[in-house]
Amino acid sequence: METNHSKVMFGHRSHLLCERPCTLPSQLRHYVPEAPPLRLRTRTAWSLLAQGSPAIAAVACVPILTRALGPERFGILLLVWTTFGMAGVADLGIGRSLTQLVATRRSRGDASDLRGLAGMGISVAVVLGFTGGLGLMLMAPSLSAYLGLAPDLHGEARRTAILLGAAFPMLVVASALRGVLEGFERFDLSAHVRITIGVLTFAGPALLVPITPRVDAVMGLLLVVRLLGLLALALLVIRVLPKAHHPVTHRRRILSEILVFGGWTTVSNVVSSAMVYADRFVIGSMISASAVAFYAIPGEIVTRLLLAPIAIGAVWLPAFARSTRTDTRAVRDLSERGLRLLLASLVPPLVAATALAEPLLRIWAGPEFAITGVSVLRWLALGVLFNGIAQIPFALLYARGRPKLVATLHLLELPVYVALLAWALPIYGIVGAGMAWAARSALDAAALFAATAALEPAALGQRSLVIRSVGIGGLLILAAAGLSNVTNPVMAATFVTSLSLLWAWTALLTPAWRTEVRAGAARIFGRR
């Protein structure tokens, strides 16, 4: 969950923390290699590119792969991609803990500790990665039987699983290395690798399948891609780490910090994943397997819009971590800027998706999905709005080293969510599942904001902004749904999306942001 902030974000100088070139403590100035200072807007742009580029590549390449590989081979490749995506959970929170701990130590000037911290975290990731990879290799012989593959694909699936096991340590260690880079707020360096590797994860197989449709050959190519990405990340981490002149001490304390933070992060990640997918399992058990598809496809469309909030939150976490609780003005301004940017980037696309729900589902999945999935998509859009704004308090709590609090809130929410599903599904069907997901997202956002306000009241001084903006955003989504029911969806989308853009321009963007946007537009269109 993530976001961006105030007036300098789009270019002007500011007194605010993290918008100017950072003034580091003398110890860090002595050790840390000079690097060009990155503004929040630049870090956010790189984070957005890193999140969005692989998704764009997937849209372009998946149709090629489905036709060339066939359903069974493509199913195996989907499992490979799923494993790649789970690396952030499989690292047991090491990557995120390194981001928070590195950023916090930078703010305190603990330069001699940074190499030891990074080295310890990466070592733990190596152990976890090899353990998980060995497990995947041992499971390889049974994979074919489990998936019910044709006999001629058994050997291919087994070799794919073995190669995936060999790649798994690279995935986990790469997550830790990215955590170090993001702790130094070098989102540009991290993004260069993530964009390249993310695009090649889809484009590489698409280029290979005309030569050979074997999925083990595809996995071999992906193994090479991940190895090159790991080497690139390792070189970048070596480049940014301070060259400490003193031996690393307090190894046990450092290990304890990493494991405790990472452990609670893992609990939160696992419970969050359970809440993301619990509805599908409950729908399958209470209604039917086909109902899962009619629910999941609208969800896949609308939840893609969370890429921007997640990218923003990734930047805000280390920025919050480098701030201090005593600097209340800087933290409050940082939080407000994040919320403004997040809402401006999230509400107009949500409004457009809500109004265009019927034609989007008809084109992407077929007319039967358009009939049943429109109401589901609209309820989920409300849930995405709440889920998106929660990225700011989520980032602040993690920046303050409180993953246990976030995990506890998620543990408390899980039974409530399951109870909501059990109540809503028999009455409203899959639309009830969408309603329950939206309600759970609203509860989660409220709990995270309340916890942040209790921990650091000054950070959320703009309560009226949150309440007013979420209320207006929700009304715009409801207006889009209502108008598209009584008029042409394209006309409804044009009208309400224009309203949402006008609101974002006048109420969310500050005068300095608007000036910078105008200047950028003038450069693009050649006006002086």
SEDRENLO-156663 format. One record per residue (C-alpha): residue number from 1; residue in one letter; chain; x, y, z. Coordinates in steps of 0.05 Angstrom, whole numbers, plus 5000, padded with zeros to 4 digits. Example, Ala and Ser with C-alpha at 12.3 -4.5 7.8 and 13.67 -1.06 7.14 Angstrom:
BEGIN
1 / a / A / 5246 / 4910 / 5156
2 / s / A / 5273 / 4979 / 5143
# end
This chain:
BEGIN
1 / m / A / 5000 / 5000 / 5000
2 / e / A / 5034 / 5063 / 4979
3 / t / A / 5033 / 5138 / 4961
4 / n / A / 5066 / 5205 / 4945
5 / h / A / 5069 / 5276 / 4971
6 / s / A / 5073 / 5351 / 4968
7 / k / A / 5089 / 5409 / 4925
8 / v / A / 5161 / 5395 / 4905
9 / m / A / 5144 / 5326 / 4881
10 / f / A / 5136 / 5353 / 4811
11 / g / A / 5198 / 5394 / 4810
12 / h / A / 5206 / 5455 / 4853
13 / r / A / 5253 / 5460 / 4912
14 / s / A / 5225 / 5451 / 4980
15 / h / A / 5243 / 5452 / 5053
16 / l / A / 5210 / 5385 / 5061
17 / l / A / 5247 / 5322 / 5080
18 / c / A / 5268 / 5279 / 5021
19 / e / A / 5251 / 5329 / 4968
20 / r / A / 5318 / 5364 / 4970
21 / p / A / 5385 / 5330 / 4962
22 / c / A / 5392 / 5293 / 5027
23 / t / A / 5441 / 5319 / 5079
24 / l / A / 5472 / 5256 / 5107
25 / p / A / 5509 / 5250 / 5173
26 / s / A / 5584 / 5260 / 5168
27 / q / A / 5598 / 5185 / 5178
28 / l / A / 5555 / 5168 / 5118
29 / r / A / 5583 / 5224 / 5076
30 / h / A / 5651 / 5194 / 5088
31 / y / A / 5631 / 5123 / 5068
32 / v / A / 5574 / 5126 / 5018
33 / p / A / 5592 / 5136 / 4945
34 / e / A / 5565 / 5199 / 4915
35 / a / A / 5501 / 5188 / 4875
36 / p / A / 5454 / 5237 / 4841
37 / p / A / 5399 / 5256 / 4890
38 / l / A / 5331 / 5230 / 4868
39 / r / A / 5268 / 5268 / 4883
40 / l / A / 5206 / 5233 / 4906
41 / r / A / 5174 / 5243 / 4837
42 / t / A / 5234 / 5209 / 4804
43 / r / A / 5234 / 5151 / 4853
44 / t / A / 5159 / 5142 / 4844
45 / a / A / 5165 / 5143 / 4768
46 / w / A / 5218 / 5088 / 4770
47 / s / A / 5176 / 5047 / 4818
48 / l / A / 5115 / 5054 / 4773
49 / l / A / 5155 / 5033 / 4712
50 / a / A / 5182 / 4972 / 4750
51 / q / A / 5112 / 4951 / 4770
52 / g / A / 5078 / 4966 / 4703
53 / s / A / 5127 / 4943 / 4650
54 / p / A / 5121 / 4868 / 4664
55 / a / A / 5045 / 4874 / 4663
56 / i / A / 5047 / 4907 / 4595
57 / a / A / 5094 / 4853 / 4569
58 / a / A / 5047 / 4800 / 4596
59 / v / A / 4988 / 4829 / 4559
60 / a / A / 5027 / 4828 / 4494
61 / c / A / 5060 / 4760 / 4501
62 / v / A / 5009 / 4715 / 4536
63 / p / A / 4965 / 4706 / 4473
64 / i / A / 5027 / 4683 / 4434
65 / l / A / 5046 / 4634 / 4488
66 / t / A / 4976 / 4604 / 4497
67 / r / A / 4972 / 4588 / 4423
68 / a / A / 5043 / 4562 / 4417
69 / l / A / 5046 / 4520 / 4481
70 / g / A / 4976 / 4492 / 4486
71 / p / A / 4936 / 4488 / 4551
72 / e / A / 4979 / 4437 / 4588
73 / r / A / 5047 / 4468 / 4575
74 / f / A / 5019 / 4538 / 4586
75 / g / A / 4990 / 4514 / 4652
76 / i / A / 5060 / 4491 / 4674
77 / l / A / 5088 / 4559 / 4653
78 / l / A / 5034 / 4594 / 4694
79 / l / A / 5057 / 4555 / 4755
80 / v / A / 5128 / 4578 / 4741
81 / w / A / 5106 / 4651 / 4738
82 / t / A / 5065 / 4641 / 4802
83 / t / A / 5127 / 4616 / 4837
84 / f / A / 5166 / 4676 / 4812
85 / g / A / 5112 / 4721 / 4841
86 / m / A / 5114 / 4685 / 4908
87 / a / A / 5187 / 4702 / 4919
88 / g / A / 5167 / 4763 / 4960
89 / v / A / 5131 / 4717 / 5009
90 / a / A / 5182 / 4661 / 5005
91 / d / A / 5238 / 4707 / 5029
92 / l / A / 5201 / 4711 / 5097
93 / g / A / 5200 / 4786 / 5095
94 / i / A / 5276 / 4794 / 5089
95 / g / A / 5271 / 4843 / 5031
96 / r / A / 5222 / 4890 / 5065
97 / s / A / 5259 / 4885 / 5132
98 / l / A / 5324 / 4905 / 5097
99 / t / A / 5291 / 4965 / 5065
100 / q / A / 5265 / 4990 / 5132
101 / l / A / 5328 / 4975 / 5172
102 / v / A / 5376 / 5004 / 5120
103 / a / A / 5335 / 5068 / 5113
104 / t / A / 5329 / 5076 / 5189
105 / r / A / 5404 / 5066 / 5199
106 / r / A / 5419 / 5116 / 5144
107 / s / A / 5378 / 5168 / 5182
108 / r / A / 5419 / 5153 / 5245
109 / g / A / 5487 / 5151 / 5210
110 / d / A / 5503 / 5078 / 5228
111 / a / A / 5548 / 5070 / 5168
112 / s / A / 5591 / 5014 / 5196
113 / d / A / 5529 / 4974 / 5210
114 / l / A / 5501 / 4977 / 5139
115 / r / A / 5548 / 4926 / 5108
116 / g / A / 5537 / 4878 / 5165
117 / l / A / 5462 / 4887 / 5161
118 / a / A / 5460 / 4876 / 5086
119 / g / A / 5508 / 4817 / 5090
120 / m / A / 5468 / 4783 / 5145
121 / g / A / 5401 / 4793 / 5109
122 / i / A / 5429 / 4766 / 5044
123 / s / A / 5459 / 4707 / 5080
124 / v / A / 5392 / 4689 / 5110
125 / a / A / 5360 / 4696 / 5041
126 / v / A / 5412 / 4648 / 5012
127 / v / A / 5394 / 4596 / 5065
128 / l / A / 5320 / 4604 / 5053
129 / g / A / 5328 / 4603 / 4978
130 / f / A / 5369 / 4539 / 4976
131 / t / A / 5321 / 4505 / 5025
132 / g / A / 5261 / 4523 / 4982
133 / g / A / 5297 / 4505 / 4918
134 / l / A / 5316 / 4436 / 4945
135 / g / A / 5244 / 4425 / 4964
136 / l / A / 5220 / 4441 / 4894
137 / m / A / 5271 / 4393 / 4864
138 / l / A / 5249 / 4337 / 4910
139 / m / A / 5177 / 4349 / 4889
140 / a / A / 5194 / 4346 / 4815
141 / p / A / 5180 / 4271 / 4805
142 / s / A / 5109 / 4278 / 4832
143 / l / A / 5091 / 4341 / 4795
144 / s / A / 5067 / 4306 / 4732
145 / a / A / 5020 / 4260 / 4769
146 / y / A / 4994 / 4318 / 4812
147 / l / A / 4978 / 4359 / 4750
148 / g / A / 4948 / 4301 / 4712
149 / l / A / 4991 / 4313 / 4651
150 / a / A / 4994 / 4271 / 4588
151 / p / A / 5048 / 4217 / 4591
152 / d / A / 5092 / 4250 / 4538
153 / l / A / 5097 / 4313 / 4582
154 / h / A / 5120 / 4278 / 4646
155 / g / A / 5194 / 4285 / 4632
156 / e / A / 5186 / 4356 / 4608
157 / a / A / 5148 / 4376 / 4672
158 / r / A / 5200 / 4341 / 4716
159 / r / A / 5258 / 4378 / 4683
160 / t / A / 5219 / 4443 / 4688
161 / a / A / 5210 / 4433 / 4763
162 / i / A / 5283 / 4417 / 4773
163 / l / A / 5304 / 4480 / 4736
164 / l / A / 5253 / 4520 / 4776
165 / g / A / 5285 / 4493 / 4840
166 / a / A / 5352 / 4516 / 4814
167 / a / A / 5324 / 4586 / 4801
168 / f / A / 5288 / 4592 / 4867
169 / p / A / 5349 / 4614 / 4908
170 / m / A / 5361 / 4668 / 4857
171 / l / A / 5290 / 4695 / 4866
172 / v / A / 5296 / 4699 / 4942
173 / v / A / 5366 / 4729 / 4942
174 / a / A / 5345 / 4780 / 4889
175 / s / A / 5287 / 4801 / 4934
176 / a / A / 5337 / 4815 / 4990
177 / l / A / 5384 / 4853 / 4944
178 / r / A / 5326 / 4897 / 4920
179 / g / A / 5309 / 4910 / 4992
180 / v / A / 5379 / 4938 / 5004
181 / l / A / 5376 / 4982 / 4942
182 / e / A / 5308 / 5009 / 4962
183 / g / A / 5333 / 5022 / 5032
184 / f / A / 5383 / 5068 / 4999
185 / e / A / 5324 / 5095 / 4958
186 / r / A / 5359 / 5077 / 4894
187 / f / A / 5295 / 5059 / 4858
188 / d / A / 5327 / 5078 / 4793
189 / l / A / 5380 / 5023 / 4799
190 / s / A / 5331 / 4972 / 4824
191 / a / A / 5281 / 4989 / 4769
192 / h / A / 5331 / 4981 / 4713
193 / v / A / 5340 / 4908 / 4732
194 / r / A / 5267 / 4896 / 4750
195 / i / A / 5242 / 4924 / 4684
196 / t / A / 5291 / 4884 / 4642
197 / i / A / 5280 / 4819 / 4679
198 / g / A / 5204 / 4830 / 4684
199 / v / A / 5197 / 4842 / 4610
200 / l / A / 5243 / 4784 / 4591
201 / t / A / 5202 / 4738 / 4636
202 / f / A / 5146 / 4743 / 4585
203 / a / A / 5181 / 4766 / 4521
204 / g / A / 5236 / 4714 / 4526
205 / p / A / 5189 / 4654 / 4523
206 / a / A / 5148 / 4688 / 4468
207 / l / A / 5211 / 4694 / 4426
208 / l / A / 5233 / 4623 / 4441
209 / v / A / 5169 / 4584 / 4428
210 / p / A / 5172 / 4591 / 4351
211 / i / A / 5238 / 4553 / 4355
212 / t / A / 5215 / 4502 / 4407
213 / p / A / 5150 / 4496 / 4445
214 / r / A / 5182 / 4455 / 4501
215 / v / A / 5166 / 4486 / 4569
216 / d / A / 5231 / 4460 / 4599
217 / a / A / 5269 / 4499 / 4546
218 / v / A / 5229 / 4560 / 4566
219 / m / A / 5247 / 4548 / 4639
220 / g / A / 5320 / 4542 / 4620
221 / l / A / 5317 / 4610 / 4587
222 / l / A / 5283 / 4640 / 4647
223 / l / A / 5337 / 4610 / 4692
224 / v / A / 5391 / 4646 / 4652
225 / v / A / 5351 / 4711 / 4654
226 / r / A / 5344 / 4707 / 4730
227 / l / A / 5418 / 4691 / 4739
228 / l / A / 5438 / 4753 / 4699
229 / g / A / 5389 / 4795 / 4739
230 / l / A / 5417 / 4769 / 4804
231 / l / A / 5488 / 4786 / 4783
232 / a / A / 5467 / 4856 / 4762
233 / l / A / 5432 / 4868 / 4829
234 / a / A / 5493 / 4842 / 4867
235 / l / A / 5539 / 4890 / 4831
236 / l / A / 5492 / 4948 / 4844
237 / v / A / 5488 / 4932 / 4918
238 / i / A / 5564 / 4929 / 4922
239 / r / A / 5565 / 4997 / 4889
240 / v / A / 5519 / 5031 / 4938
241 / l / A / 5541 / 4998 / 5003
242 / p / A / 5588 / 5040 / 5046
243 / k / A / 5660 / 5015 / 5050
244 / a / A / 5665 / 5006 / 5125
245 / h / A / 5735 / 5009 / 5155
246 / h / A / 5715 / 4973 / 5219
247 / p / A / 5694 / 4901 / 5231
248 / v / A / 5621 / 4888 / 5235
249 / t / A / 5597 / 4877 / 5306
250 / h / A / 5531 / 4858 / 5340
251 / r / A / 5517 / 4803 / 5290
252 / r / A / 5468 / 4768 / 5336
253 / r / A / 5429 / 4832 / 5347
254 / i / A / 5427 / 4846 / 5273
255 / l / A / 5403 / 4775 / 5258
256 / s / A / 5350 / 4782 / 5312
257 / e / A / 5324 / 4847 / 5282
258 / i / A / 5320 / 4818 / 5212
259 / l / A / 5285 / 4754 / 5234
260 / v / A / 5235 / 4788 / 5280
261 / f / A / 5216 / 4841 / 5229
262 / g / A / 5216 / 4790 / 5172
263 / g / A / 5176 / 4740 / 5213
264 / w / A / 5119 / 4788 / 5227
265 / t / A / 5121 / 4813 / 5155
266 / t / A / 5113 / 4741 / 5133
267 / v / A / 5052 / 4731 / 5178
268 / s / A / 5021 / 4794 / 5149
269 / n / A / 5037 / 4772 / 5077
270 / v / A / 5009 / 4703 / 5087
271 / v / A / 4945 / 4727 / 5120
272 / s / A / 4937 / 4782 / 5067
273 / s / A / 4945 / 4730 / 5012
274 / a / A / 4894 / 4686 / 5047
275 / m / A / 4844 / 4743 / 5048
276 / v / A / 4858 / 4758 / 4974
277 / y / A / 4843 / 4687 / 4953
278 / a / A / 4796 / 4663 / 5009
279 / d / A / 4735 / 4687 / 4971
280 / r / A / 4751 / 4643 / 4912
281 / f / A / 4757 / 4580 / 4954
282 / v / A / 4693 / 4597 / 4993
283 / i / A / 4655 / 4610 / 4927
284 / g / A / 4680 / 4544 / 4899
285 / s / A / 4657 / 4506 / 4961
286 / m / A / 4590 / 4541 / 4970
287 / i / A / 4569 / 4553 / 4898
288 / s / A / 4610 / 4521 / 4842
289 / a / A / 4677 / 4522 / 4807
290 / s / A / 4648 / 4559 / 4748
291 / a / A / 4624 / 4614 / 4795
292 / v / A / 4697 / 4624 / 4815
293 / a / A / 4714 / 4643 / 4743
294 / f / A / 4655 / 4692 / 4739
295 / y / A / 4680 / 4725 / 4803
296 / a / A / 4756 / 4722 / 4790
297 / i / A / 4757 / 4753 / 4721
298 / p / A / 4726 / 4820 / 4741
299 / g / A / 4773 / 4819 / 4800
300 / e / A / 4833 / 4809 / 4755
301 / i / A / 4813 / 4870 / 4715
302 / v / A / 4800 / 4920 / 4771
303 / t / A / 4855 / 4898 / 4820
304 / r / A / 4908 / 4913 / 4767
305 / l / A / 4895 / 4986 / 4784
306 / l / A / 4930 / 4975 / 4850
307 / l / A / 4997 / 4974 / 4814
308 / a / A / 5003 / 5050 / 4822
309 / p / A / 4987 / 5052 / 4897
310 / i / A / 5034 / 4994 / 4910
311 / a / A / 5090 / 5029 / 4871
312 / i / A / 5078 / 5094 / 4909
313 / g / A / 5078 / 5058 / 4976
314 / a / A / 5144 / 5024 / 4960
315 / v / A / 5176 / 5093 / 4953
316 / w / A / 5143 / 5122 / 5015
317 / l / A / 5166 / 5067 / 5062
318 / p / A / 5240 / 5086 / 5062
319 / a / A / 5222 / 5160 / 5058
320 / f / A / 5181 / 5153 / 5122
321 / a / A / 5237 / 5111 / 5154
322 / r / A / 5287 / 5167 / 5143
323 / s / A / 5241 / 5217 / 5177
324 / t / A / 5238 / 5225 / 5252
325 / r / A / 5177 / 5227 / 5297
326 / t / A / 5198 / 5294 / 5324
327 / d / A / 5197 / 5326 / 5255
328 / t / A / 5121 / 5326 / 5255
329 / r / A / 5113 / 5377 / 5199
330 / a / A / 5156 / 5337 / 5150
331 / v / A / 5120 / 5271 / 5166
332 / r / A / 5052 / 5304 / 5160
333 / d / A / 5069 / 5337 / 5094
334 / l / A / 5099 / 5272 / 5068
335 / s / A / 5036 / 5234 / 5086
336 / e / A / 4990 / 5286 / 5055
337 / r / A / 5029 / 5288 / 4991
338 / g / A / 5026 / 5213 / 4986
339 / l / A / 4951 / 5212 / 4996
340 / r / A / 4940 / 5267 / 4945
341 / l / A / 4982 / 5233 / 4892
342 / l / A / 4952 / 5165 / 4906
343 / l / A / 4880 / 5189 / 4900
344 / a / A / 4895 / 5229 / 4837
345 / s / A / 4926 / 5168 / 4804
346 / l / A / 4874 / 5118 / 4828
347 / v / A / 4804 / 5149 / 4826
348 / p / A / 4799 / 5168 / 4751
349 / p / A / 4819 / 5098 / 4727
350 / l / A / 4771 / 5066 / 4777
351 / v / A / 4715 / 5111 / 4752
352 / a / A / 4730 / 5093 / 4680
353 / a / A / 4733 / 5018 / 4695
354 / t / A / 4667 / 5021 / 4733
355 / a / A / 4631 / 5056 / 4676
356 / l / A / 4661 / 5010 / 4623
357 / a / A / 4652 / 4946 / 4663
358 / e / A / 4603 / 4914 / 4614
359 / p / A / 4643 / 4926 / 4549
360 / l / A / 4709 / 4910 / 4583
361 / l / A / 4683 / 4842 / 4607
362 / r / A / 4649 / 4828 / 4540
363 / i / A / 4713 / 4841 / 4501
364 / w / A / 4761 / 4807 / 4549
365 / a / A / 4721 / 4746 / 4572
366 / g / A / 4656 / 4740 / 4532
367 / p / A / 4583 / 4760 / 4537
368 / e / A / 4566 / 4712 / 4593
369 / f / A / 4618 / 4745 / 4638
370 / a / A / 4591 / 4813 / 4620
371 / i / A / 4522 / 4793 / 4645
372 / t / A / 4544 / 4767 / 4713
373 / g / A / 4608 / 4804 / 4727
374 / v / A / 4589 / 4877 / 4721
375 / s / A / 4562 / 4884 / 4792
376 / v / A / 4621 / 4844 / 4820
377 / l / A / 4671 / 4891 / 4786
378 / r / A / 4636 / 4953 / 4813
379 / w / A / 4637 / 4929 / 4885
380 / l / A / 4709 / 4908 / 4878
381 / a / A / 4725 / 4978 / 4850
382 / l / A / 4701 / 5008 / 4916
383 / g / A / 4745 / 4958 / 4953
384 / v / A / 4805 / 4977 / 4910
385 / l / A / 4794 / 5050 / 4930
386 / f / A / 4799 / 5032 / 5004
387 / n / A / 4856 / 4984 / 4992
388 / g / A / 4895 / 5037 / 4954
389 / i / A / 4890 / 5093 / 5006
390 / a / A / 4912 / 5043 / 5060
391 / q / A / 4981 / 5041 / 5028
392 / i / A / 5002 / 5105 / 5063
393 / p / A / 4989 / 5083 / 5136
394 / f / A / 5015 / 5014 / 5117
395 / a / A / 5081 / 5044 / 5093
396 / l / A / 5086 / 5088 / 5155
397 / l / A / 5074 / 5031 / 5204
398 / y / A / 5128 / 4989 / 5170
399 / a / A / 5175 / 5048 / 5168
400 / r / A / 5168 / 5055 / 5243
401 / g / A / 5185 / 4981 / 5252
402 / r / A / 5114 / 4958 / 5270
403 / p / A / 5101 / 4897 / 5226
404 / k / A / 5074 / 4860 / 5287
405 / l / A / 5018 / 4912 / 5292
406 / v / A / 5000 / 4904 / 5219
407 / a / A / 5002 / 4828 / 5224
408 / t / A / 4957 / 4830 / 5286
409 / l / A / 4906 / 4873 / 5250
410 / h / A / 4905 / 4825 / 5191
411 / l / A / 4897 / 4765 / 5237
412 / l / A / 4837 / 4798 / 5269
413 / e / A / 4807 / 4816 / 5201
414 / l / A / 4811 / 4746 / 5172
415 / p / A / 4755 / 4713 / 5213
416 / v / A / 4711 / 4774 / 5204
417 / y / A / 4721 / 4770 / 5129
418 / v / A / 4705 / 4696 / 5126
419 / a / A / 4642 / 4708 / 5167
420 / l / A / 4621 / 4764 / 5119
421 / l / A / 4631 / 4716 / 5060
422 / a / A / 4591 / 4661 / 5094
423 / w / A / 4534 / 4710 / 5106
424 / a / A / 4534 / 4746 / 5039
425 / l / A / 4544 / 4688 / 4990
426 / p / A / 4479 / 4650 / 5003
427 / i / A / 4439 / 4714 / 4998
428 / y / A / 4473 / 4753 / 4942
429 / g / A / 4516 / 4701 / 4907
430 / i / A / 4582 / 4724 / 4877
431 / v / A / 4560 / 4797 / 4882
432 / g / A / 4557 / 4785 / 4957
433 / a / A / 4630 / 4763 / 4954
434 / g / A / 4647 / 4829 / 4921
435 / m / A / 4609 / 4866 / 4975
436 / a / A / 4646 / 4828 / 5029
437 / w / A / 4713 / 4843 / 4997
438 / a / A / 4697 / 4917 / 4993
439 / a / A / 4674 / 4917 / 5066
440 / r / A / 4738 / 4881 / 5087
441 / s / A / 4781 / 4931 / 5049
442 / a / A / 4745 / 4989 / 5083
443 / l / A / 4755 / 4956 / 5151
444 / d / A / 4828 / 4945 / 5136
445 / a / A / 4839 / 5018 / 5115
446 / a / A / 4802 / 5044 / 5176
447 / a / A / 4843 / 4999 / 5223
448 / l / A / 4909 / 5020 / 5192
449 / f / A / 4892 / 5094 / 5195
450 / a / A / 4869 / 5086 / 5267
451 / a / A / 4933 / 5049 / 5286
452 / t / A / 4976 / 5102 / 5253
453 / a / A / 4939 / 5158 / 5287
454 / a / A / 4949 / 5125 / 5354
455 / l / A / 5023 / 5113 / 5341
456 / e / A / 5040 / 5180 / 5309
457 / p / A / 4981 / 5229 / 5312
458 / a / A / 5017 / 5284 / 5274
459 / a / A / 5027 / 5240 / 5214
460 / l / A / 4953 / 5239 / 5196
461 / g / A / 4934 / 5310 / 5213
462 / q / A / 4896 / 5315 / 5147
463 / r / A / 4838 / 5271 / 5170
464 / s / A / 4788 / 5316 / 5134
465 / l / A / 4827 / 5306 / 5069
466 / v / A / 4821 / 5230 / 5076
467 / i / A / 4747 / 5231 / 5093
468 / r / A / 4728 / 5282 / 5041
469 / s / A / 4770 / 5252 / 4985
470 / v / A / 4748 / 5180 / 4997
471 / g / A / 4676 / 5203 / 5001
472 / i / A / 4681 / 5241 / 4935
473 / g / A / 4718 / 5183 / 4902
474 / g / A / 4665 / 5134 / 4925
475 / l / A / 4609 / 5179 / 4899
476 / l / A / 4643 / 5185 / 4831
477 / i / A / 4649 / 5109 / 4826
478 / l / A / 4575 / 5102 / 4845
479 / a / A / 4556 / 5156 / 4794
480 / a / A / 4595 / 5119 / 4740
481 / a / A / 4558 / 5055 / 4756
482 / g / A / 4490 / 5089 / 4756
483 / l / A / 4500 / 5129 / 4692
484 / s / A / 4527 / 5069 / 4653
485 / n / A / 4462 / 5032 / 4671
486 / v / A / 4418 / 5085 / 4639
487 / t / A / 4461 / 5110 / 4581
488 / n / A / 4517 / 5087 / 4535
489 / p / A / 4576 / 5063 / 4577
490 / v / A / 4627 / 5101 / 4535
491 / m / A / 4588 / 5166 / 4544
492 / a / A / 4581 / 5153 / 4618
493 / a / A / 4655 / 5138 / 4624
494 / t / A / 4674 / 5201 / 4586
495 / f / A / 4630 / 5246 / 4629
496 / v / A / 4645 / 5218 / 4698
497 / t / A / 4719 / 5207 / 4684
498 / s / A / 4724 / 5279 / 4661
499 / l / A / 4691 / 5300 / 4727
500 / s / A / 4741 / 5258 / 4766
501 / l / A / 4800 / 5287 / 4728
502 / l / A / 4774 / 5358 / 4740
503 / w / A / 4766 / 5342 / 4815
504 / a / A / 4836 / 5313 / 4818
505 / w / A / 4865 / 5373 / 4782
506 / t / A / 4831 / 5426 / 4826
507 / a / A / 4826 / 5392 / 4894
508 / l / A / 4884 / 5343 / 4897
509 / l / A / 4941 / 5373 / 4857
510 / t / A / 4974 / 5432 / 4890
511 / p / A / 4988 / 5496 / 4849
512 / a / A / 5061 / 5477 / 4845
513 / w / A / 5043 / 5408 / 4816
514 / r / A / 4996 / 5440 / 4765
515 / t / A / 5050 / 5488 / 4743
516 / e / A / 5098 / 5430 / 4733
517 / v / A / 5047 / 5389 / 4695
518 / r / A / 5033 / 5449 / 4648
519 / a / A / 5107 / 5458 / 4637
520 / g / A / 5115 / 5384 / 4620
521 / a / A / 5056 / 5386 / 4572
522 / a / A / 5085 / 5447 / 4538
523 / r / A / 5151 / 5410 / 4528
524 / i / A / 5117 / 5349 / 4500
525 / f / A / 5073 / 5387 / 4451
526 / g / A / 5128 / 5436 / 4432
527 / r / A / 5098 / 5499 / 4461
528 / r / A / 5142 / 5552 / 4494
# end
